Amino acid sequence: MVLVVSSLAGFALWILNFFIPAGVFGRSWFPETHNDAVQFVAHTFMFGTVLGLILDRLAFGANR
């Protein structure tokens, strides 16, 4: 469950970091500067899932 929640947090971070500010400041420069698929994988799995694994081991591993 921790992995699912942390992966969703990574996904939400991607949305908050990239799409909300881009909408506010104009998105004309945005498509040329990044690849959506790469950023999705990087934030959701490389950040969120790894953070969940670390959290699971450090915070919840002591109670097992």
PyMOL Python script that loads the backbone (N, CA, C, O; Angstrom):
from pymol import cmd

cmd.read_pdbstr("""\
ATOM      1  N   MET A   1       0.824  -1.197   0.000  1.00  0.00           N
ATOM      2  CA  MET A   1       0.000   0.000   0.000  1.00  0.00           C
ATOM      3  C   MET A   1       0.870   1.264   0.000  1.00  0.00           C
ATOM      4  O   MET A   1       0.530   2.264  -0.632  1.00  0.00           O
ATOM      5  N   VAL A   2       1.990   1.201   0.715  1.00  0.00           N
ATOM      6  CA  VAL A   2       2.895   2.346   0.766  1.00  0.00           C
ATOM      7  C   VAL A   2       3.426   2.665  -0.632  1.00  0.00           C
ATOM      8  O   VAL A   2       3.553   3.834  -0.998  1.00  0.00           O
ATOM      9  N   LEU A   3       3.733   1.639  -1.403  1.00  0.00           N
ATOM     10  CA  LEU A   3       4.256   1.849  -2.754  1.00  0.00           C
ATOM     11  C   LEU A   3       3.227   2.510  -3.664  1.00  0.00           C
ATOM     12  O   LEU A   3       3.574   3.361  -4.482  1.00  0.00           O
ATOM     13  N   VAL A   4       1.987   2.126  -3.525  1.00  0.00           N
ATOM     14  CA  VAL A   4       0.925   2.714  -4.350  1.00  0.00           C
ATOM     15  C   VAL A   4       0.750   4.191  -4.005  1.00  0.00           C
ATOM     16  O   VAL A   4       0.670   5.036  -4.896  1.00  0.00           O
ATOM     17  N   VAL A   5       0.692   4.491  -2.734  1.00  0.00           N
ATOM     18  CA  VAL A   5       0.491   5.878  -2.302  1.00  0.00           C
ATOM     19  C   VAL A   5       1.684   6.746  -2.690  1.00  0.00           C
ATOM     20  O   VAL A   5       1.507   7.870  -3.160  1.00  0.00           O
ATOM     21  N   SER A   6       2.891   6.234  -2.499  1.00  0.00           N
ATOM     22  CA  SER A   6       4.066   7.030  -2.838  1.00  0.00           C
ATOM     23  C   SER A   6       4.204   7.198  -4.357  1.00  0.00           C
ATOM     24  O   SER A   6       4.666   8.243  -4.816  1.00  0.00           O
ATOM     25  N   SER A   7       3.816   6.199  -5.132  1.00  0.00           N
ATOM     26  CA  SER A   7       3.840   6.345  -6.586  1.00  0.00           C
ATOM     27  C   SER A   7       2.816   7.386  -7.037  1.00  0.00           C
ATOM     28  O   SER A   7       3.092   8.177  -7.939  1.00  0.00           O
ATOM     29  N   LEU A   8       1.653   7.388  -6.422  1.00  0.00           N
ATOM     30  CA  LEU A   8       0.648   8.413  -6.722  1.00  0.00           C
ATOM     31  C   LEU A   8       1.138   9.798  -6.312  1.00  0.00           C
ATOM     32  O   LEU A   8       0.836  10.786  -6.982  1.00  0.00           O
ATOM     33  N   ALA A   9       1.887   9.876  -5.223  1.00  0.00           N
ATOM     34  CA  ALA A   9       2.458  11.162  -4.802  1.00  0.00           C
ATOM     35  C   ALA A   9       3.486  11.644  -5.820  1.00  0.00           C
ATOM     36  O   ALA A   9       3.547  12.837  -6.120  1.00  0.00           O
ATOM     37  N   GLY A  10       4.289  10.733  -6.352  1.00  0.00           N
ATOM     38  CA  GLY A  10       5.232  11.109  -7.402  1.00  0.00           C
ATOM     39  C   GLY A  10       4.521  11.593  -8.649  1.00  0.00           C
ATOM     40  O   GLY A  10       4.954  12.560  -9.276  1.00  0.00           O
ATOM     41  N   PHE A  11       3.432  10.930  -9.016  1.00  0.00           N
ATOM     42  CA  PHE A  11       2.624  11.350 -10.160  1.00  0.00           C
ATOM     43  C   PHE A  11       2.030  12.736  -9.912  1.00  0.00           C
ATOM     44  O   PHE A  11       2.050  13.590 -10.798  1.00  0.00           O
ATOM     45  N   ALA A  12       1.508  12.956  -8.718  1.00  0.00           N
ATOM     46  CA  ALA A  12       0.933  14.267  -8.382  1.00  0.00           C
ATOM     47  C   ALA A  12       2.006  15.351  -8.415  1.00  0.00           C
ATOM     48  O   ALA A  12       1.741  16.478  -8.834  1.00  0.00           O
ATOM     49  N   LEU A  13       3.209  15.015  -7.977  1.00  0.00           N
ATOM     50  CA  LEU A  13       4.309  15.972  -8.025  1.00  0.00           C
ATOM     51  C   LEU A  13       4.631  16.355  -9.470  1.00  0.00           C
ATOM     52  O   LEU A  13       4.908  17.519  -9.758  1.00  0.00           O
ATOM     53  N   TRP A  14       4.594  15.387 -10.367  1.00  0.00           N
ATOM     54  CA  TRP A  14       4.829  15.662 -11.785  1.00  0.00           C
ATOM     55  C   TRP A  14       3.774  16.633 -12.310  1.00  0.00           C
ATOM     56  O   TRP A  14       4.106  17.606 -12.988  1.00  0.00           O
ATOM     57  N   ILE A  15       2.529  16.378 -12.006  1.00  0.00           N
ATOM     58  CA  ILE A  15       1.448  17.257 -12.460  1.00  0.00           C
ATOM     59  C   ILE A  15       1.611  18.657 -11.876  1.00  0.00           C
ATOM     60  O   ILE A  15       1.501  19.652 -12.592  1.00  0.00           O
ATOM     61  N   LEU A  16       1.872  18.727 -10.577  1.00  0.00           N
ATOM     62  CA  LEU A  16       2.002  20.029  -9.920  1.00  0.00           C
ATOM     63  C   LEU A  16       3.228  20.797 -10.403  1.00  0.00           C
ATOM     64  O   LEU A  16       3.164  22.015 -10.567  1.00  0.00           O
ATOM     65  N   ASN A  17       4.330  20.112 -10.630  1.00  0.00           N
ATOM     66  CA  ASN A  17       5.553  20.795 -11.050  1.00  0.00           C
ATOM     67  C   ASN A  17       5.508  21.250 -12.497  1.00  0.00           C
ATOM     68  O   ASN A  17       6.024  22.318 -12.823  1.00  0.00           O
ATOM     69  N   PHE A  18       4.903  20.459 -13.366  1.00  0.00           N
ATOM     70  CA  PHE A  18       5.019  20.733 -14.790  1.00  0.00           C
ATOM     71  C   PHE A  18       3.789  21.367 -15.413  1.00  0.00           C
ATOM     72  O   PHE A  18       3.921  22.287 -16.219  1.00  0.00           O
ATOM     73  N   PHE A  19       2.622  20.912 -15.073  1.00  0.00           N
ATOM     74  CA  PHE A  19       1.451  21.334 -15.837  1.00  0.00           C
ATOM     75  C   PHE A  19       0.739  22.545 -15.249  1.00  0.00           C
ATOM     76  O   PHE A  19       0.197  23.352 -16.004  1.00  0.00           O
ATOM     77  N   ILE A  20       0.723  22.696 -13.958  1.00  0.00           N
ATOM     78  CA  ILE A  20       0.054  23.866 -13.383  1.00  0.00           C
ATOM     79  C   ILE A  20       0.858  25.145 -13.636  1.00  0.00           C
ATOM     80  O   ILE A  20       0.289  26.130 -14.105  1.00  0.00           O
ATOM     81  N   PRO A  21       2.179  25.162 -13.337  1.00  0.00           N
ATOM     82  CA  PRO A  21       2.939  26.380 -13.666  1.00  0.00           C
ATOM     83  C   PRO A  21       2.983  26.664 -15.169  1.00  0.00           C
ATOM     84  O   PRO A  21       2.960  27.822 -15.586  1.00  0.00           O
ATOM     85  N   ALA A  22       3.047  25.610 -15.976  1.00  0.00           N
ATOM     86  CA  ALA A  22       3.075  25.813 -17.423  1.00  0.00           C
ATOM     87  C   ALA A  22       1.782  26.458 -17.908  1.00  0.00           C
ATOM     88  O   ALA A  22       1.807  27.277 -18.827  1.00  0.00           O
ATOM     89  N   GLY A  23       0.662  26.102 -17.306  1.00  0.00           N
ATOM     90  CA  GLY A  23      -0.614  26.716 -17.673  1.00  0.00           C
ATOM     91  C   GLY A  23      -0.690  28.166 -17.267  1.00  0.00           C
ATOM     92  O   GLY A  23      -1.286  28.987 -17.964  1.00  0.00           O
ATOM     93  N   VAL A  24      -0.084  28.479 -16.137  1.00  0.00           N
ATOM     94  CA  VAL A  24      -0.107  29.856 -15.643  1.00  0.00           C
ATOM     95  C   VAL A  24       0.808  30.753 -16.480  1.00  0.00           C
ATOM     96  O   VAL A  24       0.436  31.870 -16.839  1.00  0.00           O
ATOM     97  N   PHE A  25       2.006  30.252 -16.786  1.00  0.00           N
ATOM     98  CA  PHE A  25       3.003  31.075 -17.468  1.00  0.00           C
ATOM     99  C   PHE A  25       3.000  30.915 -18.980  1.00  0.00           C
ATOM    100  O   PHE A  25       3.815  31.520 -19.677  1.00  0.00           O
ATOM    101  N   GLY A  26       2.092  30.107 -19.481  1.00  0.00           N
ATOM    102  CA  GLY A  26       2.032  29.883 -20.925  1.00  0.00           C
ATOM    103  C   GLY A  26       2.780  28.612 -21.288  1.00  0.00           C
ATOM    104  O   GLY A  26       3.883  28.368 -20.798  1.00  0.00           O
ATOM    105  N   ARG A  27       2.189  27.823 -22.132  1.00  0.00           N
ATOM    106  CA  ARG A  27       2.751  26.516 -22.436  1.00  0.00           C
ATOM    107  C   ARG A  27       3.463  26.497 -23.789  1.00  0.00           C
ATOM    108  O   ARG A  27       3.757  25.412 -24.292  1.00  0.00           O
ATOM    109  N   SER A  28       3.744  27.617 -24.382  1.00  0.00           N
ATOM    110  CA  SER A  28       4.344  27.630 -25.709  1.00  0.00           C
ATOM    111  C   SER A  28       5.751  27.036 -25.717  1.00  0.00           C
ATOM    112  O   SER A  28       6.128  26.383 -26.690  1.00  0.00           O
ATOM    113  N   TRP A  29       6.527  27.241 -24.673  1.00  0.00           N
ATOM    114  CA  TRP A  29       7.891  26.725 -24.590  1.00  0.00           C
ATOM    115  C   TRP A  29       7.940  25.293 -24.077  1.00  0.00           C
ATOM    116  O   TRP A  29       8.952  24.613 -24.245  1.00  0.00           O
ATOM    117  N   PHE A  30       6.880  24.836 -23.467  1.00  0.00           N
ATOM    118  CA  PHE A  30       6.921  23.600 -22.694  1.00  0.00           C
ATOM    119  C   PHE A  30       7.076  22.323 -23.516  1.00  0.00           C
ATOM    120  O   PHE A  30       7.902  21.489 -23.144  1.00  0.00           O
ATOM    121  N   PRO A  31       6.346  22.113 -24.599  1.00  0.00           N
ATOM    122  CA  PRO A  31       6.471  20.838 -25.330  1.00  0.00           C
ATOM    123  C   PRO A  31       7.856  20.592 -25.919  1.00  0.00           C
ATOM    124  O   PRO A  31       8.255  19.437 -26.069  1.00  0.00           O
ATOM    125  N   GLU A  32       8.585  21.623 -26.251  1.00  0.00           N
ATOM    126  CA  GLU A  32       9.901  21.448 -26.846  1.00  0.00           C
ATOM    127  C   GLU A  32      10.976  21.095 -25.822  1.00  0.00           C
ATOM    128  O   GLU A  32      12.041  20.605 -26.195  1.00  0.00           O
ATOM    129  N   THR A  33      10.719  21.333 -24.559  1.00  0.00           N
ATOM    130  CA  THR A  33      11.786  21.191 -23.560  1.00  0.00           C
ATOM    131  C   THR A  33      11.777  19.872 -22.815  1.00  0.00           C
ATOM    132  O   THR A  33      12.726  19.598 -22.080  1.00  0.00           O
ATOM    133  N   HIS A  34      10.770  19.050 -22.960  1.00  0.00           N
ATOM    134  CA  HIS A  34      10.763  17.785 -22.229  1.00  0.00           C
ATOM    135  C   HIS A  34       9.913  16.743 -22.945  1.00  0.00           C
ATOM    136  O   HIS A  34       9.117  17.055 -23.831  1.00  0.00           O
ATOM    137  N   ASN A  35      10.106  15.514 -22.536  1.00  0.00           N
ATOM    138  CA  ASN A  35       9.346  14.388 -23.063  1.00  0.00           C
ATOM    139  C   ASN A  35       8.395  13.920 -21.961  1.00  0.00           C
ATOM    140  O   ASN A  35       8.847  13.545 -20.878  1.00  0.00           O
ATOM    141  N   ASP A  36       7.097  13.937 -22.218  1.00  0.00           N
ATOM    142  CA  ASP A  36       6.112  13.575 -21.191  1.00  0.00           C
ATOM    143  C   ASP A  36       6.314  12.164 -20.655  1.00  0.00           C
ATOM    144  O   ASP A  36       6.197  11.943 -19.450  1.00  0.00           O
ATOM    145  N   ALA A  37       6.614  11.213 -21.521  1.00  0.00           N
ATOM    146  CA  ALA A  37       6.782   9.822 -21.077  1.00  0.00           C
ATOM    147  C   ALA A  37       7.969   9.683 -20.130  1.00  0.00           C
ATOM    148  O   ALA A  37       7.880   8.988 -19.118  1.00  0.00           O
ATOM    149  N   VAL A  38       9.060  10.332 -20.449  1.00  0.00           N
ATOM    150  CA  VAL A  38      10.254  10.268 -19.602  1.00  0.00           C
ATOM    151  C   VAL A  38       9.974  10.911 -18.247  1.00  0.00           C
ATOM    152  O   VAL A  38      10.342  10.360 -17.210  1.00  0.00           O
ATOM    153  N   GLN A  39       9.333  12.058 -18.253  1.00  0.00           N
ATOM    154  CA  GLN A  39       9.031  12.745 -16.994  1.00  0.00           C
ATOM    155  C   GLN A  39       8.022  11.972 -16.151  1.00  0.00           C
ATOM    156  O   GLN A  39       8.125  11.956 -14.924  1.00  0.00           O
ATOM    157  N   PHE A  40       7.051  11.333 -16.793  1.00  0.00           N
ATOM    158  CA  PHE A  40       6.086  10.505 -16.068  1.00  0.00           C
ATOM    159  C   PHE A  40       6.795   9.359 -15.359  1.00  0.00           C
ATOM    160  O   PHE A  40       6.574   9.135 -14.169  1.00  0.00           O
ATOM    161  N   VAL A  41       7.639   8.637 -16.075  1.00  0.00           N
ATOM    162  CA  VAL A  41       8.372   7.507 -15.479  1.00  0.00           C
ATOM    163  C   VAL A  41       9.319   8.003 -14.391  1.00  0.00           C
ATOM    164  O   VAL A  41       9.408   7.397 -13.323  1.00  0.00           O
ATOM    165  N   ALA A  42      10.016   9.087 -14.649  1.00  0.00           N
ATOM    166  CA  ALA A  42      10.977   9.604 -13.674  1.00  0.00           C
ATOM    167  C   ALA A  42      10.296  10.005 -12.367  1.00  0.00           C
ATOM    168  O   ALA A  42      10.776   9.651 -11.290  1.00  0.00           O
ATOM    169  N   HIS A  43       9.196  10.731 -12.448  1.00  0.00           N
ATOM    170  CA  HIS A  43       8.536  11.189 -11.225  1.00  0.00           C
ATOM    171  C   HIS A  43       7.747  10.080 -10.534  1.00  0.00           C
ATOM    172  O   HIS A  43       7.799   9.952  -9.311  1.00  0.00           O
ATOM    173  N   THR A  44       7.027   9.286 -11.302  1.00  0.00           N
ATOM    174  CA  THR A  44       6.162   8.279 -10.702  1.00  0.00           C
ATOM    175  C   THR A  44       6.957   7.101 -10.149  1.00  0.00           C
ATOM    176  O   THR A  44       6.754   6.691  -9.006  1.00  0.00           O
ATOM    177  N   PHE A  45       7.852   6.565 -10.952  1.00  0.00           N
ATOM    178  CA  PHE A  45       8.537   5.341 -10.553  1.00  0.00           C
ATOM    179  C   PHE A  45       9.920   5.593  -9.953  1.00  0.00           C
ATOM    180  O   PHE A  45      10.258   5.006  -8.925  1.00  0.00           O
ATOM    181  N   MET A  46      10.706   6.436 -10.564  1.00  0.00           N
ATOM    182  CA  MET A  46      12.059   6.669 -10.056  1.00  0.00           C
ATOM    183  C   MET A  46      12.055   7.512  -8.788  1.00  0.00           C
ATOM    184  O   MET A  46      12.956   7.384  -7.958  1.00  0.00           O
ATOM    185  N   PHE A  47      11.067   8.362  -8.629  1.00  0.00           N
ATOM    186  CA  PHE A  47      10.959   9.141  -7.396  1.00  0.00           C
ATOM    187  C   PHE A  47       9.942   8.535  -6.441  1.00  0.00           C
ATOM    188  O   PHE A  47      10.284   8.182  -5.312  1.00  0.00           O
ATOM    189  N   GLY A  48       8.712   8.413  -6.878  1.00  0.00           N
ATOM    190  CA  GLY A  48       7.648   7.982  -5.976  1.00  0.00           C
ATOM    191  C   GLY A  48       7.804   6.569  -5.455  1.00  0.00           C
ATOM    192  O   GLY A  48       7.694   6.339  -4.250  1.00  0.00           O
ATOM    193  N   THR A  49       8.058   5.620  -6.339  1.00  0.00           N
ATOM    194  CA  THR A  49       8.172   4.223  -5.915  1.00  0.00           C
ATOM    195  C   THR A  49       9.416   3.996  -5.074  1.00  0.00           C
ATOM    196  O   THR A  49       9.366   3.289  -4.067  1.00  0.00           O
ATOM    197  N   VAL A  50      10.527   4.587  -5.476  1.00  0.00           N
ATOM    198  CA  VAL A  50      11.761   4.441  -4.689  1.00  0.00           C
ATOM    199  C   VAL A  50      11.593   5.082  -3.323  1.00  0.00           C
ATOM    200  O   VAL A  50      12.045   4.524  -2.323  1.00  0.00           O
ATOM    201  N   LEU A  51      10.959   6.228  -3.260  1.00  0.00           N
ATOM    202  CA  LEU A  51      10.679   6.858  -1.973  1.00  0.00           C
ATOM    203  C   LEU A  51       9.803   5.951  -1.108  1.00  0.00           C
ATOM    204  O   LEU A  51      10.021   5.843   0.099  1.00  0.00           O
ATOM    205  N   GLY A  52       8.824   5.308  -1.715  1.00  0.00           N
ATOM    206  CA  GLY A  52       7.970   4.377  -0.976  1.00  0.00           C
ATOM    207  C   GLY A  52       8.736   3.183  -0.444  1.00  0.00           C
ATOM    208  O   GLY A  52       8.483   2.740   0.676  1.00  0.00           O
ATOM    209  N   LEU A  53       9.668   2.652  -1.224  1.00  0.00           N
ATOM    210  CA  LEU A  53      10.498   1.539  -0.749  1.00  0.00           C
ATOM    211  C   LEU A  53      11.356   1.955   0.438  1.00  0.00           C
ATOM    212  O   LEU A  53      11.465   1.222   1.421  1.00  0.00           O
ATOM    213  N   ILE A  54      11.956   3.119   0.343  1.00  0.00           N
ATOM    214  CA  ILE A  54      12.771   3.620   1.452  1.00  0.00           C
ATOM    215  C   ILE A  54      11.914   3.860   2.686  1.00  0.00           C
ATOM    216  O   ILE A  54      12.294   3.479   3.792  1.00  0.00           O
ATOM    217  N   LEU A  55      10.777   4.481   2.504  1.00  0.00           N
ATOM    218  CA  LEU A  55       9.860   4.736   3.616  1.00  0.00           C
ATOM    219  C   LEU A  55       9.391   3.434   4.247  1.00  0.00           C
ATOM    220  O   LEU A  55       9.313   3.327   5.470  1.00  0.00           O
ATOM    221  N   ASP A  56       9.082   2.455   3.423  1.00  0.00           N
ATOM    222  CA  ASP A  56       8.630   1.167   3.929  1.00  0.00           C
ATOM    223  C   ASP A  56       9.711   0.498   4.773  1.00  0.00           C
ATOM    224  O   ASP A  56       9.418  -0.066   5.827  1.00  0.00           O
ATOM    225  N   ARG A  57      10.934   0.559   4.321  1.00  0.00           N
ATOM    226  CA  ARG A  57      12.034  -0.088   5.056  1.00  0.00           C
ATOM    227  C   ARG A  57      12.396   0.664   6.326  1.00  0.00           C
ATOM    228  O   ARG A  57      12.610   0.047   7.370  1.00  0.00           O
ATOM    229  N   LEU A  58      12.468   1.978   6.253  1.00  0.00           N
ATOM    230  CA  LEU A  58      12.909   2.760   7.407  1.00  0.00           C
ATOM    231  C   LEU A  58      11.807   2.965   8.454  1.00  0.00           C
ATOM    232  O   LEU A  58      12.030   2.750   9.645  1.00  0.00           O
ATOM    233  N   ALA A  59      10.637   3.375   8.008  1.00  0.00           N
ATOM    234  CA  ALA A  59       9.579   3.729   8.948  1.00  0.00           C
ATOM    235  C   ALA A  59       8.771   2.529   9.408  1.00  0.00           C
ATOM    236  O   ALA A  59       8.443   2.408  10.589  1.00  0.00           O
ATOM    237  N   PHE A  60       8.451   1.639   8.471  1.00  0.00           N
ATOM    238  CA  PHE A  60       7.569   0.540   8.821  1.00  0.00           C
ATOM    239  C   PHE A  60       8.307  -0.775   9.020  1.00  0.00           C
ATOM    240  O   PHE A  60       7.732  -1.733   9.536  1.00  0.00           O
ATOM    241  N   GLY A  61       9.561  -0.835   8.621  1.00  0.00           N
ATOM    242  CA  GLY A  61      10.332  -2.061   8.760  1.00  0.00           C
ATOM    243  C   GLY A  61      10.668  -2.403  10.197  1.00  0.00           C
ATOM    244  O   GLY A  61      10.844  -3.574  10.532  1.00  0.00           O
ATOM    245  N   ALA A  62      10.757  -1.402  11.043  1.00  0.00           N
ATOM    246  CA  ALA A  62      11.090  -1.621  12.456  1.00  0.00           C
ATOM    247  C   ALA A  62       9.949  -2.294  13.206  1.00  0.00           C
ATOM    248  O   ALA A  62      10.185  -2.940  14.227  1.00  0.00           O
ATOM    249  N   ASN A  63       8.723  -2.158  12.724  1.00  0.00           N
ATOM    250  CA  ASN A  63       7.560  -2.725  13.409  1.00  0.00           C
ATOM    251  C   ASN A  63       7.246  -4.144  12.983  1.00  0.00           C
ATOM    252  O   ASN A  63       6.302  -4.744  13.498  1.00  0.00           O
ATOM    253  N   ARG A  64       8.001  -4.686  12.071  1.00  0.00           N
ATOM    254  CA  ARG A  64       7.703  -6.031  11.571  1.00  0.00           C
ATOM    255  C   ARG A  64       8.387  -7.080  12.392  1.00  0.00           C
ATOM    256  O   ARG A  64       8.247  -8.270  12.113  1.00  0.00           O
TER     257      ARG A  64
END
""", "prot")
cmd.dss("prot")
cmd.show_as("cartoon", "prot")
cmd.util.cbc("prot")
cmd.orient("prot")
